[in-house]
Amino acid sequence: MAENKIPYKIYLEENEMPKKWYNVRADMKNKPAPLLNPGTHEPMTAQELGGVFCEELVQQELDNENQYIDIPQEIQDFYKMYRPSPLVRAYCLEEKLQTPAKIYYKFEGNNTSGSHKLNSAIAQAYYAKKQGLKGVTTETGAGQWGTALSMACSYFDLDCKVFMVKCSYEQKPFRREVMRVYGASVTPSPSMETEIGKKINAEHPGTTGSLGCAISEAVEVAVKNPGYRYVLGSVLNQVLLHQSVIGLETKAALDKYNIKPDIIIGCAGGGSNLGGLISPFMGEKLRGEADYRIIAVEPASCPSFTRGKYAYDFCDTGMVCPLAKMYTLGSDFIPSANHAGGLRYHGMSPVLSQLYDDGLMEATTAIQTDVFEAAEQFARVEGILPAPESSHAIKVAIDEALKCKETGEEKTIVFGLTGTGYFDMVAYEKFHDGKMDDYIPSDEELAKYAAKLPKMD
Amino acid sequence: MAENKIPYKIYLEENEMPKKWYNVRADMKNKPAPLLNPGTHEPMTAQELGGVFCEELVQQELDNENQYIDIPQEIQDFYKMYRPSPLVRAYCLEEKLQTPAKIYYKFEGNNTSGSHKLNSAIAQAYYAKKQGLKGVTTETGAGQWGTALSMACSYFDLDCKVFMVKCSYEQKPFRREVMRVYGASVTPSPSMETEIGKKINAEHPGTTGSLGCAISEAVEVAVKNPGYRYVLGSVLNQVLLHQSVIGLETKAALDKYNIKPDIIIGCAGGGSNLGGLISPFMGEKLRGEADYRIIAVEPASCPSFTRGKYAYDFCDTGMVCPLAKMYTLGSDFIPSANHAGGLRYHGMSPVLSQLYDDGLMEATTAIQTDVFEAAEQFARVEGILPAPESSHAIKVAIDEALKCKETGEEKTIVFGLTGTGYFDMVAYEKFHDGKMDDYIPSDEELAKYAAKLPKMD
């Protein structure tokens, strides 16, 4: 099809939307390492995991075999409310950069949660409802995941209890209020409602909390209350499975116009968006059917891929969760007050960690001021005000497009625009006022946390 | 086509998007009354208007003859970045209400301005650029129009000076920051930068401003600075013309599935969204080709259609603008602190005023608490967190759907969902905390302002 026939936005028809999720683990030669029991260091059984997670989600978590898993009709119907998301040809950005590169982005921000998080939230809420549970607990940092889960729980009439990192709870009252619209209860973490919360408050008076700490609280409440389970918005295998809908739609849209990307770029915190976006492309790569350059972009302030260790570590501060083998900075690592809240996690998806370790993808970092410069440049020509997280991918996509300008190569670049920045205006204000924090941890600092990784047998 | 074939979201293809705006005035037997010179009370000439507005926009303002006006290619291209907007079948809301009615909404919130305002902003910026102007001035209340204009000016590299009603400037710092992302300068109004601002500040020390006052300041700056013109986001004929893209897309989407609406509902402040949504349907009605029930919904706190006078009045507090014949509460009327900021204007579009006076449409009011209850009910089943303005239409759409439930009628209801409420969380918080203001002005209060309407010859 001729170049000029490609519309600004490629939308799939409703009947072209994915009916199955793609499980990249089925095609991986080296499977991701299993979750381990933190006491025995033995692989977690389905029964053990069932105390924390919903039954069917446990099956999905452990499933390294099935290449495709049916998306239940109820979830497909919910997806139809806000999906398919558009694959946008960034004609205006290309024009502005004067690059021969062709730039596309998959925009996941057109729903009230403001991000891709809803793709997994609705799946996790569905299975909780199916199991007859009363409700679910979770943690949230910047608030996108908490908002998404609130929306999903409201839809299925499930109770939703969110532990929100205290500094975000105080700095982002509007996010909290959106969750309230959807009927969720939101508690600042660390709270005095859990044992681990009381302990952390006692040890660190006045602490403003962290994701790892909020996870511990949410897990504790789920385990202690009958009819409740814990759900998580990133890192886990099941989350990457649900998020494969992003990549499947992207690939279907590209295939419609016979477009083959050269480079695929995504921001990476816990890995949910990146893992979802790249999954079918990585599948082709694993099966030897095609090759792509795949780039993960993480903040220089929280560089788990690029400067972390590939090792078993705790997923939370309270050390109540299973051990996961992943690229990690150490579960005690507290990133600086980087405003890309969704990228401040100390670890990385075990699936992506294995793929990265096997040399199947690259990783790079970006400093915050550069990220916001790219964000503003993008907003002014493409209209959309991007989330700080997504803007890490924008920054590297622009860099790659400018390289093409130098070399004259007409590469096709696809990146994930995971969400909007409407609730991040404090960060934009700091950027405009020249008060942005560009802290990069020193080698000594990282070594200190790495030394505290759990000793394995 | 069978009922079950209708998708959740009807998207037009890019080549099905409107290439012309529809000018409803061409089909009106009784044309809207002309704008008058406030000094002479004679109809404003194109030359007089040209001192305030861009040349081509003046032509559009005065054009009562041409049924269709070409959308310039540059504007069509910009529209492609965020349009077509989806026409959504509210399956989930219908299910929740257990109504036989079929409910559709045209969703205009999927762009960074968060509303339909961008449709006219980009047109006005385009004509300003084409005329070789340096920049434009405007006012904004809630901030949606200011944001839209900032985006449009950034795209065409035009200077953009926004006077923001002081109380909004202080209460909505995030809106201000979004405008800053797009390079606009934002001044709280009344300011000390204009003669009228100084006068109002002197007469009303500590005033938090009003739309009428911000308009006066913006007009003053446009008139006094060479290379600048004033632009406005509602009320004017040209704005309704640009906004006809909403209705044209809606009609094209409905026609694709052979759907004929019975009732069309929109919120009404100055009339930009309602006028745009209904335009092609009203055209059919005026030409005797079809009949529709058309309902305008205004806040009980600012009831220009339902309790105002149809008379010539000033559009601004400073009385520097032309006189317009419209349903009005009087240019001194300051609505209570109703959070549906975009519906707080004292007057109403002259086109809609004439159509309403001719009995071609109905109007009703809603009180704020009811509006937020409808908003929350909608958000929980349809996902989208609506703007308070749009929620007036939701409220009446739900009421009509519930009437169908009683009578068993399978009516088709279409309403305009003009935007999202992401920057209105303070209002949602007040609603949740039971602190919502449901003030309704008394007859005595309205009579006091009506008595001050300008005396015409």
Interface residues (C-beta under 8 A of the other chain):
Chain A: P7 Y8 K9 Y11 E13 E14 D77 K80 M81 Y82 V88 C92 N110 N111 T112 G114 M151 S154 Y155 P173 F174 E177 V178 R180 V181 Y182 G183 E376 A379 R380 V381 E382 G383 I384 L385 T420 Y422 F423 M425 V426 Y428 E429 H432
Chain B: P7 Y8 K9 Y11 E13 E14 D77 K80 M81 Y82 V88 Y91 C92 N110 N111 T112 G114 M151 S154 Y155 P173 F174 E177 V178 R180 V181 Y182 G183 E376 A379 R380 V381 E382 G383 I384 L385 T420 Y422 F423 M425 V426 Y428 E429 H432
